[in-house]
Amino acid sequence: MAQQTKTDLPEGNSETIRLCQGCELPVEVVPVARGKSAYCPRCGTQLYRGGTPSLSGNLAIAITCLLLFIPSHFFEFISIRLVGVMIPATLPAGTLTLMSEGFVVLGLLILFCSSIAPLLVCSSVVTAHLALRYRWFKLLKYSLVLVQQLKHWVMLDVFLISIAVSCFKLQDYSDIFVGPGLLGLVMLQLTTVLLITRVSVRRYWEAWRGEDTFQFKKKQVHCHSCHLSQPEGDHCVRCGSELHHRMPNSVQKTWAYLIAATVAIFPANLIPISILITNGKRLEDTIFSGVASLVNTDMLGIAIIIFVASIVVPVAKILGLGYLLLAIKFKRKVFHKQRMMIYFAVKWIGKWSVMDLFVISIMMTLVDRDQILNFTPGFGAVAFGAVVVFTMLAAESLDPRLIWDNYSKRESFQNSSPITPKPVKSASNQNEKELEHE
């Protein structure tokens, strides 16, 4: 186990205490009204939500999501009429077309974010209920690990925005028709968001074995798998996961992913990301030239969306993570809370960079290569996909507790009375503050 700072609580005062998973601050568990959440008063991490939503409600929503996968994935969500021919688009068709054209890794990435990750999350919720019903420990553990690790890769909302962007790009070349699959996609997105915001990994583990059944005299380390604060040890007494005060090699992994993303961002912006052949003319577009052409065709709103998602967001993630790593390296003793806000923002905005890749997938489905329009991705799209993956992995690898290692007031928090969390009314703008849905 890594040699790191321990947080000791006074003996006999640990029954209602929990360690913050974002900074290891001892926080007293207090009742919170339904519709509100308790946040760490020091780092702003969400600790727990008020009320006791039924786990069976999660099961009903998960089953609904699984049923919606059929109409959303196998019915066309839009169709275009190009030179008298109707061309439908289904969600898997674009990824299959990409793979058939030689862009296998790119196609798999898009398929994973739009289909596989949502399917695995919903299925894992169902299997978690089966594990609770029949007391299958390993199935529960692996199901909840999948939910916790894959929820950030569910990007149906980004895909829906990408459909709108694709329609604006195609409106000058063809007639566009909405298909029944689009309604299925919208309903799947709404139910998936509802499921992810409701699912609490901690509550499933509480249903397996409640925290009050453990008679701990001290709570020194927090398990990030089942969210049980417990005495020092090598493995969690409830879920069996390895315990670490800090994620092993967190800084080294984050630097490796960040350097890889920095290297890939140059070809991603300099090499054409898409190639369109229309009326015999070959039009190669980089991200910048694509934004410029949208501005020139009076699509300013779409241009701003693409510019922010494909240029501003990746650069902001790289700069933000680089700043956090340098602050950790040089042990900066000020602006800890501001750096935590940067960390939350980087985690939240990460998925929106995938929008351009989704647009390429949709265009590949609709613009048939045997028609007047001929569309294919450029190798810049592969580099851009690498940027997206590496920046998201970098954000996942960074342990936010490292930000607080040299907090100047840390000693005043240790071995003192636990702090009462701040109850805050739940809102969509608080979602970025959730390191883990407990």
C-alpha positions as CSV (number, residue, x, y, z in Angstrom):
1,M,0.0,0.0,0.0
2,A,1.3,3.5,-0.8
3,Q,2.9,5.4,2.1
4,Q,0.5,8.3,2.4
5,T,-1.1,10.5,4.9
6,K,-3.6,8.8,7.2
7,T,-6.7,10.3,8.6
8,D,-7.4,9.1,12.2
9,L,-10.6,9.8,14.0
10,P,-11.0,9.9,17.8
11,E,-11.9,6.4,19.1
12,G,-15.6,5.9,19.9
13,N,-16.7,8.7,17.6
14,S,-16.8,6.9,14.3
15,E,-20.4,5.5,13.9
16,T,-21.7,8.5,12.0
17,I,-18.4,9.5,10.4
18,R,-17.4,9.0,6.8
19,L,-14.2,10.0,5.0
20,C,-14.7,12.2,1.9
21,Q,-13.5,10.3,-1.2
22,G,-12.2,13.5,-2.7
23,C,-9.9,14.7,0.1
24,E,-10.2,12.3,3.0
25,L,-11.8,14.9,5.3
26,P,-13.7,13.2,8.2
27,V,-17.3,14.3,7.7
28,E,-20.3,13.7,9.9
29,V,-23.2,11.9,8.3
30,V,-26.3,14.0,8.9
31,P,-29.9,13.6,7.6
32,V,-30.4,15.4,4.2
33,A,-33.8,16.2,2.8
34,R,-35.0,14.4,-0.3
35,G,-34.0,16.3,-3.4
36,K,-30.8,17.6,-1.8
37,S,-27.3,16.3,-1.6
38,A,-24.5,16.6,1.0
39,Y,-21.2,18.0,-0.3
40,C,-17.8,18.0,1.4
41,P,-17.3,21.5,2.9
42,R,-13.7,21.5,1.9
43,C,-13.4,20.1,-1.6
44,G,-17.0,20.1,-2.9
45,T,-17.3,16.4,-3.6
46,Q,-20.7,14.9,-3.4
47,L,-20.9,12.7,-0.3
48,Y,-24.4,11.3,-0.4
49,R,-27.9,12.2,-1.6
50,G,-30.9,12.7,0.6
51,G,-34.0,10.5,0.7
52,T,-34.1,6.7,0.1
53,P,-35.1,6.0,-3.5
54,S,-36.2,2.5,-4.0
55,L,-33.7,0.1,-5.6
56,S,-36.6,-1.6,-7.4
57,G,-37.2,1.7,-9.2
58,N,-33.7,1.4,-10.6
59,L,-34.5,-2.1,-11.8
60,A,-37.6,-0.9,-13.6
61,I,-35.7,1.9,-15.3
62,A,-32.9,-0.4,-16.3
63,I,-35.3,-2.9,-17.9
64,T,-37.0,-0.1,-19.7
65,C,-33.7,1.0,-21.1
66,L,-32.9,-2.5,-22.3
67,L,-36.3,-2.7,-24.1
68,L,-35.7,0.7,-25.7
69,F,-32.4,-0.6,-27.3
70,I,-34.5,-2.4,-29.9
71,P,-36.3,0.5,-31.5
72,S,-33.4,2.9,-31.0
73,H,-30.8,0.7,-32.6
74,F,-32.6,-1.2,-35.3
75,F,-35.1,1.4,-36.6
76,E,-33.8,4.2,-38.7
77,F,-33.5,7.5,-36.8
78,I,-33.3,9.6,-39.9
79,S,-33.4,9.0,-43.7
80,I,-32.3,11.2,-46.6
81,R,-33.5,11.3,-50.2
82,L,-30.5,11.6,-52.5
83,V,-31.1,11.7,-56.3
84,G,-34.4,9.9,-55.8
85,V,-33.0,7.2,-53.5
86,M,-34.0,6.8,-49.9
87,I,-31.0,6.1,-47.6
88,P,-31.9,5.2,-44.0
89,A,-29.5,5.5,-41.0
90,T,-29.5,3.2,-38.0
91,L,-27.2,3.7,-35.0
92,P,-24.9,0.6,-35.7
93,A,-24.8,1.2,-39.4
94,G,-22.3,4.0,-39.3
95,T,-19.8,2.1,-37.1
96,L,-20.1,-0.9,-39.3
97,T,-19.4,1.3,-42.4
98,L,-16.4,2.8,-40.7
99,M,-15.0,-0.6,-39.9
100,S,-15.6,-1.9,-43.5
101,E,-13.7,1.1,-44.8
102,G,-10.6,0.2,-42.7
103,F,-11.2,2.5,-39.7
104,V,-11.8,-0.4,-37.3
105,V,-10.5,1.3,-34.1
106,L,-12.5,4.4,-34.8
107,G,-15.7,2.4,-35.5
108,L,-15.3,0.4,-32.3
109,L,-14.8,3.6,-30.2
110,I,-18.0,5.1,-31.6
111,L,-19.9,1.8,-31.1
112,F,-18.6,1.5,-27.5
113,C,-19.6,5.0,-26.5
114,S,-23.0,5.0,-28.2
115,S,-24.2,1.4,-27.7
116,I,-21.9,-0.9,-25.7
117,A,-21.3,1.3,-22.7
118,P,-25.0,2.1,-22.2
119,L,-26.0,-1.5,-22.7
120,L,-23.4,-2.7,-20.2
121,V,-24.5,-0.2,-17.6
122,C,-28.2,-1.1,-17.9
123,S,-27.4,-4.8,-17.9
124,S,-25.2,-4.4,-14.9
125,V,-27.9,-2.8,-12.9
126,V,-30.2,-5.8,-13.6
127,T,-27.4,-8.3,-12.7
128,A,-26.8,-6.4,-9.5
129,H,-30.4,-6.9,-8.5
130,L,-30.1,-10.6,-9.3
131,A,-26.9,-10.8,-7.2
132,L,-28.7,-9.2,-4.2
133,R,-31.7,-11.5,-4.6
134,Y,-29.6,-14.7,-4.7
135,R,-26.6,-13.4,-2.6
136,W,-24.0,-13.8,-5.3
137,F,-21.1,-11.7,-4.1
138,K,-18.8,-11.8,-7.2
139,L,-21.7,-11.0,-9.6
140,L,-22.6,-8.0,-7.4
141,K,-19.0,-6.8,-7.2
142,Y,-18.3,-7.0,-10.9
143,S,-21.7,-5.5,-11.8
144,L,-21.2,-2.5,-9.6
145,V,-17.6,-2.1,-10.9
146,L,-19.0,-1.9,-14.4
147,V,-21.6,0.7,-13.5
148,Q,-19.0,2.8,-11.7
149,Q,-16.4,2.6,-14.4
150,L,-18.5,2.9,-17.6
151,K,-21.1,5.5,-16.6
152,H,-18.7,8.3,-17.9
153,W,-18.5,6.6,-21.3
154,V,-22.3,6.7,-21.9
155,M,-22.7,9.3,-24.6
156,L,-26.2,9.1,-26.0
157,D,-26.7,12.8,-25.3
158,V,-23.7,13.7,-27.4
159,F,-25.0,11.4,-30.2
160,L,-28.4,13.2,-30.3
161,I,-26.6,16.5,-30.7
162,S,-24.5,15.0,-33.4
163,I,-27.7,14.0,-35.3
164,A,-28.8,17.6,-35.4
165,V,-25.4,18.8,-36.6
166,S,-25.4,16.2,-39.4
167,C,-28.9,17.3,-40.5
168,F,-27.7,20.9,-40.8
169,K,-24.7,19.8,-42.9
170,L,-26.9,17.7,-45.2
171,Q,-29.8,20.0,-45.7
172,D,-28.3,21.6,-48.8
173,Y,-27.7,18.3,-50.5
174,S,-30.8,16.2,-49.8
175,D,-34.2,15.9,-48.2
176,I,-34.2,14.8,-44.6
177,F,-36.9,12.6,-42.9
178,V,-37.2,11.7,-39.3
179,G,-37.5,8.0,-38.5
180,P,-39.1,6.1,-35.6
181,G,-35.7,5.3,-34.2
182,L,-35.1,8.9,-33.3
183,L,-38.0,8.7,-30.8
184,G,-36.5,5.6,-29.4
185,L,-33.1,7.3,-29.0
186,V,-34.6,10.3,-27.2
187,M,-36.5,8.0,-24.8
188,L,-33.4,5.8,-24.3
189,Q,-31.4,8.9,-23.5
190,L,-33.9,10.2,-21.0
191,T,-34.3,6.9,-19.2
192,T,-30.5,6.3,-19.2
193,V,-29.8,9.8,-17.7
194,L,-32.5,9.0,-15.1
195,L,-30.9,5.7,-14.3
196,I,-27.4,7.1,-14.0
197,T,-28.5,9.9,-11.7
198,R,-30.5,7.5,-9.5
199,V,-28.0,4.6,-9.2
200,S,-26.0,4.6,-6.0
201,V,-23.2,2.1,-5.8
202,R,-23.0,2.7,-2.1
203,R,-26.7,1.9,-1.5
204,Y,-26.3,-1.4,-3.3
205,W,-23.5,-2.3,-1.0
206,E,-25.5,-1.1,1.9
207,A,-28.2,-3.5,0.8
208,W,-25.7,-6.3,0.8
209,R,-24.2,-5.4,4.2
210,G,-25.0,-2.2,6.0
211,E,-22.3,0.1,7.3
212,D,-23.9,0.0,10.8
213,T,-23.1,-3.7,11.1
214,F,-19.4,-2.9,11.3
215,Q,-18.2,-1.8,14.7
216,F,-15.2,0.3,13.7
217,K,-13.3,2.2,16.4
218,K,-11.3,4.1,13.8
219,K,-11.9,5.1,10.2
220,Q,-8.6,5.8,8.5
221,V,-9.2,4.9,4.8
222,H,-12.1,5.1,2.3
223,C,-12.8,2.3,-0.1
224,H,-13.6,3.7,-3.6
225,S,-15.4,0.6,-4.7
226,C,-18.1,0.2,-2.1
227,H,-17.6,3.6,-0.3
228,L,-17.0,2.1,3.2
229,S,-14.8,4.1,5.5
230,Q,-12.8,1.7,7.7
231,P,-9.6,1.1,9.7
232,E,-6.3,0.8,8.0
233,G,-5.9,-2.5,6.0
234,D,-4.8,-4.0,2.7
235,H,-8.3,-5.0,1.5
236,C,-11.8,-3.7,2.1
237,V,-13.7,-5.7,4.7
238,R,-16.9,-5.5,2.7
239,C,-16.1,-5.8,-1.0
240,G,-12.5,-7.1,-0.8
241,S,-11.0,-4.4,-3.1
242,E,-7.5,-3.2,-2.4
243,L,-7.3,-0.1,-0.2
244,H,-5.1,2.9,-1.1
245,H,-4.8,6.3,0.5
246,R,-3.8,7.4,-3.0
247,M,-4.2,5.6,-6.3
248,P,-0.9,3.8,-7.1
249,N,1.1,5.6,-9.9
250,S,-1.7,8.1,-10.4
251,V,0.6,11.0,-11.4
252,Q,2.7,8.8,-13.7
253,K,-0.3,7.4,-15.5
254,T,-1.9,10.8,-15.9
255,W,1.3,12.3,-17.3
256,A,1.6,9.4,-19.8
257,Y,-2.0,9.8,-21.1
258,L,-1.6,13.6,-21.2
259,I,1.6,13.5,-23.2
260,A,0.1,11.0,-25.6
261,A,-3.0,13.3,-26.0
262,T,-0.7,16.4,-26.5
263,V,1.2,14.6,-29.3
264,A,-2.0,13.4,-31.0
265,I,-3.7,16.8,-31.0
266,F,-1.4,18.2,-33.6
267,P,-2.2,15.7,-36.4
268,A,-5.8,15.8,-35.2
269,N,-6.0,19.5,-36.2
270,L,-3.6,19.6,-39.1
271,I,-4.6,16.5,-41.1
272,P,-8.0,16.4,-42.8
273,I,-10.7,14.9,-40.5
274,S,-13.2,14.4,-43.3
275,I,-13.2,14.2,-47.1
276,L,-16.3,15.1,-49.2
277,I,-16.5,14.6,-52.9
278,T,-19.4,16.5,-54.5
279,N,-19.9,17.1,-58.2
280,G,-16.5,15.9,-58.9
281,K,-14.8,18.2,-56.5
282,R,-12.8,16.9,-53.6
283,L,-13.2,18.9,-50.4
284,E,-10.8,18.0,-47.5
285,D,-11.7,19.5,-44.2
286,T,-9.6,19.9,-41.1
287,I,-11.5,20.8,-37.9
288,F,-10.6,24.5,-38.4
289,S,-11.6,24.6,-42.1
290,G,-14.8,22.7,-41.3
291,V,-15.7,25.4,-38.7
292,A,-14.8,28.1,-41.2
293,S,-17.0,26.6,-43.9
294,L,-20.0,26.4,-41.5
295,V,-19.5,30.1,-40.7
296,N,-19.4,31.0,-44.4
297,T,-22.6,29.1,-45.0
298,D,-24.4,31.1,-42.2
299,M,-24.4,28.1,-39.8
300,L,-22.9,30.1,-37.0
301,G,-24.6,28.2,-34.2
302,I,-23.4,24.8,-35.5
303,A,-20.0,26.3,-36.1
304,I,-19.8,27.4,-32.4
305,I,-20.9,24.0,-31.2
306,I,-18.2,22.2,-33.3
307,F,-15.5,24.8,-32.4
308,V,-16.2,24.4,-28.7
309,A,-16.5,20.6,-28.7
310,S,-13.7,19.8,-31.1
311,I,-11.1,22.5,-30.4
312,V,-11.8,24.3,-27.1
313,V,-12.7,21.3,-25.0
314,P,-9.7,19.1,-25.9
315,V,-7.2,22.0,-25.4
316,A,-8.9,23.0,-22.2
317,K,-8.7,19.4,-20.9
318,I,-5.0,19.1,-21.7
319,L,-4.2,22.6,-20.2
320,G,-6.4,21.9,-17.1
321,L,-4.9,18.5,-16.4
322,G,-1.4,19.8,-17.0
323,Y,-1.9,22.6,-14.5
324,L,-3.2,20.2,-11.9
325,L,-0.2,17.9,-12.3
326,L,2.2,20.8,-12.1
327,A,0.5,22.1,-9.0
328,I,0.8,18.7,-7.4
329,K,4.4,18.4,-8.4
330,F,5.4,21.7,-7.0
331,K,3.2,21.3,-3.9
332,R,1.2,24.5,-4.3
333,K,-0.4,25.5,-1.0
334,V,-3.1,27.9,-2.3
335,F,-6.2,27.7,-4.5
336,H,-6.9,24.0,-3.6
337,K,-10.7,24.5,-4.0
338,Q,-10.2,26.2,-7.3
339,R,-8.1,23.4,-8.6
340,M,-10.8,20.9,-7.5
341,M,-13.3,22.9,-9.5
342,I,-11.0,22.5,-12.5
343,Y,-10.9,18.8,-11.9
344,F,-14.7,18.5,-11.8
345,A,-15.0,20.6,-15.0
346,V,-12.4,18.4,-16.8
347,K,-14.3,15.3,-15.8
348,W,-17.6,16.6,-16.9
349,I,-16.7,18.1,-20.3
350,G,-14.6,15.2,-21.5
351,K,-17.3,13.3,-23.4
352,W,-18.4,16.2,-25.6
353,S,-15.3,16.0,-27.7
354,V,-16.7,12.8,-29.3
355,M,-19.3,14.9,-31.2
356,D,-17.2,15.2,-34.3
357,L,-16.6,11.5,-34.5
358,F,-20.3,10.8,-34.1
359,V,-21.0,13.2,-37.0
360,I,-18.6,11.4,-39.2
361,S,-20.3,8.1,-38.3
362,I,-23.7,9.4,-39.3
363,M,-22.4,11.0,-42.5
364,M,-20.8,7.7,-43.5
365,T,-24.2,6.0,-43.1
366,L,-26.2,8.5,-45.1
367,V,-23.9,9.6,-47.8
368,D,-23.7,6.5,-50.0
369,R,-20.4,6.1,-51.8
370,D,-22.1,5.2,-55.0
371,Q,-24.2,8.4,-55.2
372,I,-23.3,11.9,-56.3
373,L,-22.0,12.6,-52.8
374,N,-19.0,10.7,-51.5
375,F,-17.9,11.0,-47.9
376,T,-15.1,9.3,-46.0
377,P,-13.2,10.1,-42.8
378,G,-9.6,11.4,-43.0
379,F,-6.7,10.1,-40.9
380,G,-7.1,13.2,-38.7
381,A,-10.3,11.6,-37.3
382,V,-8.1,8.7,-36.0
383,A,-5.8,11.1,-34.3
384,F,-8.7,13.0,-32.9
385,G,-10.2,9.8,-31.5
386,A,-6.9,9.2,-29.8
387,V,-7.0,12.7,-28.2
388,V,-10.5,12.0,-26.9
389,V,-9.6,8.6,-25.4
390,F,-6.3,9.7,-23.8
391,T,-7.7,12.8,-22.2
392,M,-10.6,10.9,-20.7
393,L,-8.2,8.2,-19.4
394,A,-6.0,10.9,-18.0
395,A,-8.9,12.5,-16.1
396,E,-9.9,9.0,-14.7
397,S,-6.3,8.3,-13.7
398,L,-5.8,11.4,-11.6
399,D,-6.5,10.9,-7.9
400,P,-8.1,14.2,-6.6
401,R,-6.9,13.5,-3.1
402,L,-3.3,14.4,-4.3
403,I,-4.5,18.0,-4.7
404,W,-5.1,18.2,-0.9
405,D,-1.9,16.5,0.3
406,N,-0.2,19.8,1.1
407,Y,-3.3,21.7,2.2
408,S,-2.0,24.2,4.8
409,K,-5.0,23.6,7.1
410,R,-4.9,19.8,6.9
411,E,-3.5,19.4,10.4
412,S,-6.4,21.4,11.8
413,F,-8.8,18.8,10.3
414,Q,-7.0,15.7,11.5
415,N,-7.7,14.4,15.0
416,S,-10.4,17.0,15.5
417,S,-14.2,17.0,15.5
418,P,-15.7,15.8,12.2
419,I,-17.1,18.5,9.9
420,T,-20.8,18.7,9.0
421,P,-21.4,18.5,5.3
422,K,-23.2,21.2,3.3
423,P,-26.6,20.2,2.1
424,V,-27.2,21.6,-1.4
425,K,-30.3,21.3,-3.5
426,S,-29.7,18.8,-6.3
427,A,-29.4,20.4,-9.8
428,S,-27.9,19.5,-13.1
429,N,-25.0,21.9,-12.6
430,Q,-23.9,19.8,-9.6
431,N,-23.4,16.7,-11.7
432,E,-19.8,17.7,-12.4
433,K,-19.0,17.5,-8.7
434,E,-19.8,13.8,-8.5
435,L,-16.5,11.9,-8.4
436,E,-18.5,8.7,-7.7
437,H,-22.2,8.1,-7.6
438,E,-22.3,6.4,-4.3
